């Protein structure tokens, strides 16, 4: 979650195709900050709308996307089960479908040390579990603003091989503007 920038941009860009968005962080303070930023952004979008028609569009489109803010520590099965329970209890349309899974998982600057690689990718594996079994191929898009050291790169390769993940570089401009975007998909 951090500041929820990735989630906020996604909601504004893809609101017409989103069923719901789940914002997670292991830090309750960061999660609260993310919620505050979401609420402030929705109010600002409404206030900036020039006409009643635009205000109505903000309410009926962007602000109508269901958004949950849920604590989650990567690799923790119990916390994942809590996430599932929270989502199912808040959204009736999910109650009949046992596992909660996602077609798309987004993250930004999540890998800050080698020790987080496996718990992060295992959590992503769990998040996309059903889409992979159904053959629809969920995706994890990860942006980074700094280069990983060689040990972290090797660990990513090791865990990808172990979990049958394919890593592909979509954009690499670290040397230009400090951005790199990776896509992870399960090998089906």
N, C-alpha and C positions, 0 to 999 in steps of 0.2 A: 504494500500500500504506500508506504512513505507519505507522500503528499497527495497521492491518488491521481497524479497527472495522467498516467497511462489510461486509467479507467475513465477519467473525465473526457479525454479526447476520444476514446472509443465510443462512449455513449453519444457524444455529439455527432460523430461521423457515421456510426452504424445503427442509430436508434431504430430505424425502420426494420431491421432484420434481427434485433436482439430480443430474446425472450426474457433474459435477466442477466445481471452482472453481479459477481461476487468479488468483493474487495477483501483481501486478507493481509494480515501482518501478524508476526508473533508478539509485537510490542503494542500493548493496549493504548499507550499515548500516541503512537503513530497512527493507529486505527481511528482514534478519536479525531486526530488532526485531519485524516482523510475524510471522515464524515463531515466535519466542519467545512472543509474545502468543497465537498460535493454540494452541501446546502447553500453555501455562499455562491457557488457557480450557478446553480439553478436560479437563485434569486437575481443574480446579475443578468443572466440571459433573459429573464422575464422583464426586468427593469429596462434593458436595452432595446427590447422590442418596440418598434416605432408605431405600430398600429395594434388595434384590438385583435385583428386577424393573426398577426405575428405572435402576440401574447398567447392566444388560444393554441397556436401551433406549438409553442414552447411547452405548455401544459399538457396537451394531448399527444405530443410526440416525444420530445426529449425527456421531459420530467415524468413521463408515464412508464419509462423503463424501470422494471423492478430492480432495486439495488439492495444488496445485503452487505453488511460490514461484519466480518466474522474472524475471530482470532484463529490463527493456524500456524503451528510450528512445523516446518517441513520434516517429513519422515515419521511423524507421530500418528499412528493408526487411530488412537483414541480421539485425537483432535479432529482427524478427518471424519470419524463417525459423528462427532458433535456437529461439524459443519453440515453433514448430510441431514441430521435430525433437525437442525435449525432451518434449513432450506425447506425440508418437507413439511415442517409444522407451520411455516409461514405461507406456503404456496400450495394450494389444494391440487393443482394440476400435476404436481410431482409425486403425490402420495402413492400412485399406483405403480410407479416405476422404481423398483428397489434401489439400485445404485444411482447416485448423483454423479453425472459425468458431463464433460464439456467438450464441444467441438473445437473450441479455440481457447488457449490459455496464453495470456500476455504477461510479460514481465520486463522490467527495466532495471539494470544494474543490480541484479540479484546475487551474482557470484562475486563475493568480496574476499573469499579465501577458499582454499582447496577443500576444506572440511565440509563446506555446504553443498558441494557438487552432487554427491550421491543422494543425500536426503531431498534436495530440490528435485532432481530428476525422478526419484521414486514417487514423490508427491505428484509430479506431472503425469507419471505413468498411471497412478491411481485416478487422477482427474480425467484422463482420456480413456480409461479402461473399456467402457462399453462401446464407444465409437470405434475402437480398434477391433473389438470382437465382431461388430456388425459390418466391418469392412469399409466404413466411411472415412477412416483415417483422420483422426483429430490432429491438430497442429499446436505446437508451442512456439511462439515467437518471442525471442529474447533479444533485447537491445542492450548494448553496453557502451559506456563512454570512455573506457580505458582498456588497454591490452591486458590479457591474462598472462601470468608468468608461465614458463614451460611446464612446471609441475601441475598447474591447474589445467592447462591444455591436455596434458597426458591423462589426467584424471577424468576429464570430460570424455575423451576418447574411450577410456577403459569402461566407464559407466554406460556410455552409449552402446558399446559392443555387448556388454552384459545384459542390458535391457532391450536390445534389438532396436535401438533408436538410430535414425540417420540424421546427421547434422549437416546442414547446408548453409553456406554464407549467402545471404540475400544482398547485403550492402556492406562494403568495407571501406569506410572513409576515416578510419582512426587517425591516419597521418594528416588528413586535410582538416576535418572539422570535429574529430573526436567521436565518431559514431560507427557502430558496427551492428548489423542486425542478422541474427541467426534464426533459422527455422529448424525445429526438431520434429520428426515424424517417426512413427513406428514403422518398421519394415514389415509389410503385410505379406 
